[in-house]
Amino acid sequence: MSRSAKRLAIPLAVLFCAVAGVASATNDFEGIGRTATPAELKAWDIDVRPDFAGLPPGKGSVEEGEQLWVERCSSCHGDFGDANHVFPPLIGNTTDEDIKTGRVAALTRGGVTRTTIMKMPTVSTLWDFINRAMPWDRPKSLKTNEVYAVLAYLLNLANIVPYDFELSNENMAWVQSRMPNRNAMTMDHGLWDINGKPDTHNTACMHNCDRDEEITSSLPDFAKAAHGELMKQNREYGAIRGTRTMPEEGDDAEKAKESAMPGDILSANGCTACHAVDQKLVGPGFRQVSEKYQDLPGKVDHLKSRIRNGGSGTWGNIPMPPQPQLSEEDLGTLARWIADGAKP
């Protein structure tokens, strides 16, 4: 071998060893998956942390948030965020003294409906949750500035910020200094720091493991309605993890069961978040609607118009948001099904 060939062979051998080392480290599951790209990792890095890392720049006023709230949020949470008929109330049971101390006094008393603002120590978590999961029927449909505006409205309802306030990434730290339960969060546990101490000291049980025992859970009576109607906070497909917590007068287990929903239109468009088949939820049951318009000439066209455009006043103060996303075919199918009696 020539001298030049030897000089080339040495770095090639080193390179081969390096590649082989990487391959052996990454091929533990050969043929399964691949290393995520930086762009893919960035797409998953969406959390907003208590120190505001990950919070995007933006702003939104209380006034803007109020308008968005009426259009997108009030049908589930009420005009002032204090509804408790289906989803748990967001606002209520905090005081100006709580804002001063950073500890919500009502949390130490039993029999009090525990609202989100009572328990939440960090304002960044509220921003993060609204951004990821709201509205319930169309998660992540709010733009960044709209998330700021909706949160500003909620903070105003809790007397944390004034009505002329504009929330932004630049003044979020000041808002955090006024969160009613900001001083109730402990960091002294293993979940906060990877090197932190655990908050339990159990030892593994490795004997008598084949006992046939039923595992159950329950809520005390005073807490059952503190988080709304749990049974109704589950979608109409998949495993159901909820118990009836707000029974109506004369209700029984059989009446509490939801009727099966026909097709995918209702579930896909979030209709079942507010409507059941045979009983009032946030809005009227579909059979109630059918009965109301049973003798109306042109009832199918009327129902199509009401579903498409939304409205309020017919069934109470809670407005129904418009449904512009429905195709004409799905809109007609839904209207005809209701007009024919909303039969499962």
Backbone torsions as a table, in degrees:
resi	resn	phi	psi	omega
1	MET	NA	135.2	-179.2
2	SER	-69.8	163.7	179.5
3	ARG	-62.4	-39.5	179.7
4	SER	-66.9	-37.2	178.6
5	ALA	-65.4	-38.4	178.0
6	LYS	-64.7	-41.3	179.9
7	ARG	-61.8	-35.1	179.6
8	LEU	-75.0	-35.4	-175.8
9	ALA	-66.6	-34.1	-176.5
10	ILE	-64.6	-54.1	179.3
11	PRO	-64.7	-31.9	177.3
12	LEU	-65.2	-37.0	178.0
13	ALA	-66.3	-40.8	178.4
14	VAL	-63.9	-43.8	179.3
15	LEU	-62.1	-41.3	179.6
16	PHE	-62.2	-42.1	179.6
17	CYS	-64.2	-40.2	-179.3
18	ALA	-65.0	-44.8	179.3
19	VAL	-64.2	-41.1	178.9
20	ALA	-62.4	-37.6	178.4
21	GLY	-64.9	-43.1	177.5
22	VAL	-63.4	-42.8	-178.5
23	ALA	-62.3	-41.3	-179.0
24	SER	-68.1	-28.1	-178.9
25	ALA	-78.6	-26.3	-174.4
26	THR	-107.8	-4.9	-176.4
27	ASN	-103.2	27.9	176.2
28	ASP	-62.5	-29.9	176.9
29	PHE	-121.6	69.0	-173.5
30	GLU	-58.9	130.6	177.7
31	GLY	85.6	0.4	-179.5
32	ILE	-114.7	115.9	174.1
33	GLY	70.4	-172.3	178.1
34	ARG	-155.8	168.0	177.7
35	THR	-70.3	133.1	180.0
36	ALA	-65.9	143.2	178.0
37	THR	-79.6	159.4	176.4
38	PRO	-55.9	-37.0	179.5
39	ALA	-65.8	-38.8	178.8
40	GLU	-67.8	-39.6	176.9
41	LEU	-64.2	-40.4	-179.9
42	LYS	-63.7	-35.8	-179.3
43	ALA	-65.1	-27.8	178.6
44	TRP	-88.3	-14.2	-177.0
45	ASP	-85.5	74.7	-172.2
46	ILE	-117.4	1.3	-175.8
47	ASP	-74.7	151.0	174.7
48	VAL	-112.7	123.5	-170.5
49	ARG	-97.8	166.4	-178.9
50	PRO	-58.3	-25.7	176.6
51	ASP	-89.3	10.3	176.3
52	PHE	73.7	9.4	170.9
53	ALA	-62.8	131.9	-178.6
54	GLY	92.8	-4.9	179.4
55	LEU	-77.5	120.5	-178.2
56	PRO	-77.1	153.3	176.3
57	PRO	-66.4	143.9	179.7
58	GLY	168.6	177.2	-179.6
59	LYS	-161.1	156.0	177.7
60	GLY	-164.7	139.6	-175.7
61	SER	-92.9	162.3	175.8
62	VAL	-59.9	-42.8	-178.6
63	GLU	-62.0	-43.0	177.3
64	GLU	-64.3	-40.3	179.9
65	GLY	-65.3	-34.6	178.5
66	GLU	-62.2	-43.3	179.0
67	GLN	-64.4	-44.3	177.7
68	LEU	-62.6	-39.3	-178.3
69	TRP	-61.0	-45.9	-179.6
70	VAL	-61.9	-39.4	-175.9
71	GLU	-78.2	-37.8	-167.8
72	ARG	-116.3	-19.0	-168.1
73	CYS	-122.7	-30.4	-170.0
74	SER	-66.4	-26.2	-178.1
75	SER	-63.5	-25.3	177.8
76	CYS	-104.3	-33.3	-171.4
77	HIS	-110.7	-1.8	-177.6
78	GLY	83.7	160.5	-176.5
79	ASP	-61.4	-30.0	-175.2
80	PHE	-118.1	20.4	174.9
81	GLY	68.9	16.0	-176.0
82	ASP	-114.2	10.6	-179.7
83	ALA	-68.4	148.4	-178.9
84	ASN	-138.7	22.0	-176.7
85	HIS	-79.4	-32.1	177.3
86	VAL	-127.7	-66.1	179.0
87	PHE	-90.2	153.5	-176.8
88	PRO	-63.7	149.7	179.0
89	PRO	-66.2	142.2	-179.1
90	LEU	-92.0	-36.7	-171.6
91	ILE	-121.9	143.1	175.5
92	GLY	135.8	158.0	175.0
93	ASN	65.8	27.0	168.5
94	THR	-119.7	156.4	-175.7
95	THR	-127.8	169.0	175.0
96	ASP	-61.8	-32.6	178.2
97	GLU	-66.5	-36.9	176.7
98	ASP	-62.4	-39.2	178.8
99	ILE	-63.9	-35.4	178.3
100	LYS	-69.8	-44.6	-173.6
101	THR	-86.9	-25.8	-176.1
102	GLY	78.3	15.6	177.0
103	ARG	-134.8	124.0	-178.0
104	VAL	-81.9	112.4	-175.2
105	ALA	-64.8	-34.2	-176.5
106	ALA	-64.2	-19.7	179.0
107	LEU	-67.4	-17.9	-179.9
108	THR	-88.0	-2.1	-178.7
109	ARG	-112.0	142.5	176.6
110	GLY	-80.4	164.4	175.9
111	GLY	75.2	13.1	-179.4
112	VAL	-107.4	131.5	175.5
113	THR	-65.3	122.3	-174.2
114	ARG	-92.5	107.7	-178.0
115	THR	-85.5	165.1	-179.9
116	THR	-60.9	-43.8	-176.3
117	ILE	-67.3	-24.2	176.0
118	MET	-66.4	-38.2	-170.1
119	LYS	-95.8	-23.6	-169.8
120	MET	-80.7	115.1	-178.8
121	PRO	-82.5	-22.9	-173.3
122	THR	-121.9	128.7	179.6
123	VAL	-70.0	-26.8	179.6
124	SER	-63.5	-32.4	179.3
125	THR	-67.2	-37.9	176.6
126	LEU	-63.2	-45.9	178.9
127	TRP	-59.8	-45.3	-176.9
128	ASP	-62.3	-43.4	-177.2
129	PHE	-69.1	-43.7	177.8
130	ILE	-60.6	-41.9	-178.9
131	ASN	-64.3	-40.3	-176.2
132	ARG	-81.9	-40.6	-162.4
133	ALA	-118.8	-7.1	-175.3
134	MET	-113.7	152.7	-8.5
135	PRO	-64.0	159.8	-173.2
136	TRP	-58.0	-36.0	-176.9
137	ASP	-88.9	-13.6	179.3
138	ARG	-143.2	70.1	-178.2
139	PRO	-56.7	144.9	175.9
140	LYS	64.6	21.7	176.2
141	SER	-89.4	-9.7	177.1
142	LEU	-82.3	138.0	174.7
143	LYS	-77.3	163.8	-175.7
144	THR	-55.2	-48.2	-179.7
145	ASN	-65.3	-29.7	177.3
146	GLU	-69.8	-35.2	175.8
147	VAL	-63.1	-44.4	176.7
148	TYR	-59.1	-42.5	-176.6
149	ALA	-67.1	-46.3	179.4
150	VAL	-60.9	-43.4	178.5
151	LEU	-65.1	-38.2	177.7
152	ALA	-59.8	-40.6	179.5
153	TYR	-64.5	-43.9	178.0
154	LEU	-60.6	-43.5	179.8
155	LEU	-64.1	-34.2	177.0
156	ASN	-68.8	-40.1	177.8
157	LEU	-60.0	-29.7	179.7
158	ALA	-91.2	8.4	179.8
159	ASN	62.2	25.5	177.8
160	ILE	-85.5	-35.0	177.1
161	VAL	-129.8	154.5	178.7
162	PRO	-77.4	169.1	-175.3
163	TYR	-67.8	-28.2	-179.0
164	ASP	-88.5	18.4	-174.9
165	PHE	-84.1	143.4	172.1
166	GLU	-118.4	113.3	-179.1
167	LEU	-80.2	138.3	178.1
168	SER	-149.0	172.3	176.7
169	ASN	-65.9	-20.2	-177.5
170	GLU	-81.7	-25.9	-179.4
171	ASN	-112.4	11.2	-179.0
172	MET	-62.4	-34.4	-179.8
173	ALA	-64.3	-36.5	177.5
174	TRP	-65.8	-40.5	177.5
175	VAL	-61.7	-40.9	179.1
176	GLN	-58.1	-34.6	-179.3
177	SER	-69.6	-7.2	179.9
178	ARG	-116.7	5.6	178.4
179	MET	-63.9	128.8	-172.5
180	PRO	-59.5	-29.6	-177.1
181	ASN	-117.5	29.6	-174.0
182	ARG	-65.1	-27.7	-176.3
183	ASN	-94.7	10.0	-177.8
184	ALA	-97.4	0.4	-178.0
185	MET	-89.6	129.6	176.5
186	THR	-100.4	142.7	176.6
187	MET	-109.3	5.8	-173.8
188	ASP	-90.2	62.7	177.3
189	HIS	-158.0	166.7	-174.2
190	GLY	-70.4	-16.4	-178.9
191	LEU	-76.5	-23.2	-177.2
192	TRP	-82.5	-40.7	-177.0
193	ASP	-128.6	133.6	-177.9
194	ILE	-60.2	-23.2	177.8
195	ASN	-99.9	6.8	-178.6
196	GLY	-72.7	164.5	-178.7
197	LYS	-83.1	146.0	179.3
198	PRO	-69.5	157.8	179.2
199	ASP	-99.3	10.5	171.8
200	THR	-133.1	160.0	-179.3
201	HIS	-133.4	35.0	179.4
202	ASN	-72.0	156.8	171.8
203	THR	-115.3	149.1	-177.5
204	ALA	-65.9	136.7	176.8
205	CYS	-96.0	116.6	-177.0
206	MET	-121.7	30.9	175.9
207	HIS	-140.6	153.6	-179.8
208	ASN	55.3	43.3	-172.8
209	CYS	-83.3	-7.7	-174.6
210	ASP	-99.5	19.7	178.7
211	ARG	-68.1	138.9	-179.7
212	ASP	-92.2	92.5	-177.7
213	GLU	-123.4	144.6	177.4
214	GLU	-94.9	127.6	179.4
215	ILE	-97.9	123.9	-178.7
216	THR	-131.6	168.3	175.2
217	SER	-144.7	159.7	-179.5
218	SER	-153.7	163.1	177.2
219	LEU	-113.2	140.5	173.9
220	PRO	-65.2	153.7	-175.0
221	ASP	-55.2	-40.1	-175.5
222	PHE	-68.6	-18.1	-175.9
223	ALA	-103.3	-6.2	-171.7
224	LYS	-60.9	-38.6	-176.9
225	ALA	-97.8	7.5	-175.1
226	ALA	-69.7	-19.4	-178.0
227	HIS	-125.4	32.7	176.1
228	GLY	75.4	-164.4	-178.1
229	GLU	-89.4	99.2	-174.2
230	LEU	-62.2	-35.6	-177.8
231	MET	-62.7	-30.6	-177.2
232	LYS	-88.4	-2.6	-178.0
233	GLN	-94.9	21.7	177.1
234	ASN	-119.4	142.9	177.1
235	ARG	-69.8	166.1	-172.7
236	GLU	-83.3	9.0	179.4
237	TYR	-135.1	157.6	-179.7
238	GLY	82.2	-174.5	-178.8
239	ALA	-64.5	140.4	179.0
240	ILE	-101.9	122.3	-179.5
241	ARG	-125.4	77.3	-178.9
242	GLY	-165.9	148.2	177.3
243	THR	-119.3	156.0	179.4
244	ARG	-69.5	118.5	-177.1
245	THR	-114.3	-10.9	179.5
246	MET	-135.0	69.1	-178.0
247	PRO	-65.7	143.3	176.9
248	GLU	-84.6	162.9	-178.9
249	GLU	-60.4	128.7	180.0
250	GLY	79.0	7.1	-178.0
251	ASP	-74.8	153.2	173.4
252	ASP	-141.2	177.0	-173.6
253	ALA	-61.4	-37.0	-178.1
254	GLU	-70.2	-41.6	179.5
255	LYS	-67.8	-26.9	-176.7
256	ALA	-73.4	-17.7	-178.1
257	LYS	-72.8	139.3	178.2
258	GLU	-77.7	139.7	171.6
259	SER	-72.2	150.6	-179.9
260	ALA	-66.3	138.4	-179.2
261	MET	-89.7	136.7	179.5
262	PRO	-79.6	135.0	172.8
263	GLY	65.7	-171.4	-176.5
264	ASP	-104.6	-5.6	-173.3
265	ILE	-64.2	-45.4	-177.3
266	LEU	-63.7	-47.0	-178.5
267	SER	-67.9	-42.9	-175.9
268	ALA	-65.4	-25.9	-176.6
269	ASN	-108.3	11.7	174.0
270	GLY	74.2	15.1	-177.5
271	CYS	-63.9	-34.9	-175.7
272	THR	-76.2	-2.2	173.3
273	ALA	-70.2	-27.1	-175.1
274	CYS	-121.1	-15.7	-174.4
275	HIS	-129.1	133.0	167.8
276	ALA	-100.4	178.2	179.8
277	VAL	-78.4	-51.1	-168.1
278	ASP	-120.3	15.8	177.9
279	GLN	-154.9	158.1	-178.9
280	LYS	-70.5	137.1	174.7
281	LEU	-120.4	-119.4	168.7
282	VAL	-68.4	-46.0	175.0
283	GLY	-111.2	-177.3	-177.7
284	PRO	-68.5	156.4	172.8
285	GLY	-67.4	153.1	-177.9
286	PHE	-61.5	-33.8	179.0
287	ARG	-70.9	-32.0	174.4
288	GLN	-61.5	-43.4	178.7
289	VAL	-62.9	-43.3	-179.6
290	SER	-60.0	-44.4	-178.8
291	GLU	-65.0	-38.3	-177.4
292	LYS	-62.6	-37.5	-174.3
293	TYR	-107.0	15.9	-174.7
294	GLN	-58.6	-37.8	-176.5
295	ASP	-101.6	10.7	-178.3
296	LEU	-81.7	124.0	175.0
297	PRO	-62.1	138.3	-179.9
298	GLY	66.6	34.5	-174.1
299	LYS	-64.1	-31.9	179.8
300	VAL	-64.2	-45.9	178.7
301	ASP	-65.1	-37.5	178.1
302	HIS	-63.0	-45.5	179.8
303	LEU	-64.2	-39.7	177.8
304	LYS	-59.5	-42.5	-179.7
305	SER	-65.5	-42.6	-178.8
306	ARG	-67.5	-38.9	178.7
307	ILE	-67.4	-44.9	-177.1
308	ARG	-65.5	-44.9	-171.2
309	ASN	-97.4	-13.3	-177.4
310	GLY	70.7	-167.4	178.6
311	GLY	154.4	-178.9	179.2
312	SER	-154.6	163.4	175.7
313	GLY	102.1	-30.6	-177.8
314	THR	-70.5	-39.4	-175.7
315	TRP	-117.1	14.4	-178.6
316	GLY	130.2	-169.1	-173.9
317	ASN	-83.6	-19.1	-176.5
318	ILE	-76.9	120.3	-176.6
319	PRO	-77.1	152.1	171.4
320	MET	-97.9	125.0	-179.6
321	PRO	-70.4	150.3	176.9
322	PRO	-65.4	157.4	-177.6
323	GLN	-123.3	66.3	-176.0
324	PRO	-69.6	-16.2	-175.6
325	GLN	-76.9	-15.9	-177.9
326	LEU	-68.3	134.8	174.0
327	SER	-72.2	160.7	178.9
328	GLU	-60.6	-36.3	-179.7
329	GLU	-66.3	-48.1	180.0
330	ASP	-66.0	-37.7	178.9
331	LEU	-61.1	-45.4	179.0
332	GLY	-64.7	-41.9	179.1
333	THR	-59.7	-45.6	-178.5
334	LEU	-65.4	-44.6	-179.3
335	ALA	-64.1	-42.2	179.6
336	ARG	-66.4	-37.4	179.3
337	TRP	-63.5	-43.3	178.0
338	ILE	-66.4	-44.0	-178.5
339	ALA	-62.3	-30.5	-179.1
340	ASP	-85.9	6.8	175.2
341	GLY	111.6	2.4	178.1
342	ALA	51.7	51.1	-178.2
343	LYS	-85.9	133.9	-179.3
344	PRO	-69.2	NA	NA
